[in-house]
Amino acid sequence: MNMTMRPLAYYAHSSMRQGNQMEVPIPYTIMTFKMHVFLSFKDIYEFINLQEISANCVLVYMRYLEELCRINGQAEKFVFVSPTLISPVRTDTENAGMRERADSLISFLLDAPKRRLHLVPHNKGRHWVLGVIDPWEDLVLYFDPLREKKRDDFTELMNM
């Protein structure tokens, strides 16, 4: 286990085994509205052991990265986009179609602060990829840590 994870592992084992959850506020700069995410012992365990993680873990990590950007004077360069914005399975509808997901992203980009890179995590189904969108330069970058040749519906979504 990574040494920086030990305090989190200790907290999870000592405080979360009986079904307790960790509440983490997510600022409006990530979700476009304020919300709270709840992490379970299972979420923490999967994160610490580098297993497949939930969208909630990704949101919490995005919150951490956004905070680092603010502390280091880099907040004006990036916009963090919630993975739920373009997810095919969303909480507001049973199953969002490609056009609806593209429209949600376009609406977000039009309302977002200008001249920033938009970081868009996306779950390919067992593994996360990252899209970086620069709408002002008409540029989309796609990062897949597994370097899979076959791209998912994220590519199709960006081409709409």
C-alpha positions, -999 to +999 in steps of 0.1 A: +000+000+000+012+035-008+024+053+023+001+083+016-029+060+018-022+046+053-041+074+072-072+068+049-069+031+054-067+035+091-097+058+092-118+034+070-109+004+092-115+022+125-146+043+117-164+029+087-167-009+092-201-006+108-217+009+077-207+045+084-200+067+054-177+096+048-195+127+036-176+149+012-189+183-001-185+188-038-184+224-048-206+239-075-175+244-096-175+207-104-212+198-104-227+232-114-246+230-081-235+221-046-239+185-035-225+160-010-210+126-020-210+097+005-181+072+004-186+038+019-159+015+033-161-004+000-154+028-020-124+035+002-111-001+000-113-002-038-095+032-041-067+022-017-062-012-035-062+003-070-094-016-080-122-003-101-136+028-085-170+045-084-180+078-099-182+091-063-145+084-058-137+102-090-158+132-079-139+133-046-106+131-064-117+159-087-125+180-057-090+174-044-074+183-077-095+215-080-084+225-045-048+219-055-053+241-086-068+269-064-039+267-039-013+268-067-030+296-086-040+274-115-078+274-110-083+298-139-069+272-164-092+243-158-129+233-155-137+200-139-167+183-155-187+158-135-186+123-150-224+121-144-229+148-171-222+124-200-228+091-183-251+068-203-268+059-170-279+090-151-299+097-120-324+120-137-333+095-164-332+058-167-309+057-197-296+088-215-293+086-253-262+099-272-280+130-284-292+139-249-257+134-235-241+155-262-267+183-256-259+182-218-222+186-225-227+214-251-250+233-227-223+229-199-195+241-223-216+272-233-222+282-197-187+274-185-160+300-179-142+310-211-106+300-222-102+271-199-095+234-205-124+212-195-114+179-179-140+152-185-135+118-168-155+090-184-161+054-174-157+029-203-172+002-182-145-011-158-120+016-165-117+054-166-105+075-194-100+113-195-112+137-222-096+172-223-117+197-242-106+231-254-138+245-271-121+277-281-094+259-301-118+232-313-096+205-297-104+173-279-077+151-264-084+115-253-062+099-226-066+062-220-040+048-195-045+013-208-039+025-244-067+005-258-071+008-296-109+006-295-124+039-284-158+040-266-188+061-271-169+091-257-153+095-292-188+093-308-201+118-283-173+143-291-180+140-329-216+150-325 
